[in-house]
């Protein structure tokens, strides 16, 4: 996987956490920097761990699905990316409900909820020749930066920009899935 693909994947996987942190920042009305760092750290760590879990599960099953691995990667990335695009089209009332509770448990639940797609991507990465640690660290670092910044900027950015970022991130994941599929089909 090229550095550009890793960067696209990392940013794409971080968009959900960015949007959640923008919502939290908007709901907090002027969050403190320490609170933003805490949010970014929790989101980043969870987002870095989940693709590792997915990768391990995918690796365990890889011998059984080696002939169709490119289709699995394409389908999983397409579903995750498509869901992101569809979620970006939801009304603002449905999207901001989870941003109200600032407890550690609510933050952890939100972080896990936004990282489920990274686990699915981790499964698809098990079928590719990638250094999963580099990818997981890139996803975690991008998530940390974007969540911390999103928390601080939530009050300024608002929901409109967040929806567009989610659409772009979702489309990037779909394009990455298509790229994997086409490169395999051209090789075979």
Secondary structure, DSSP 8 states (H G I E B T S, - for coil): --HHHHHHHHHHHHHHHHHHHHHHHHHHSS--HHHHHHHHHHHHHHHHHHHHHHHHHHHHHHHHHGGGHHHHHHHHHHHHHHHHHHHHTS-HHHHSGGGS--SHHHHHHHHHHHHHHHHHHHHHHTTS---HHHHHHHHHHHHHHHHHHHHHHHHHHHHHHHHHHHHHHHHHHHHHHHHHHHHHHHH-
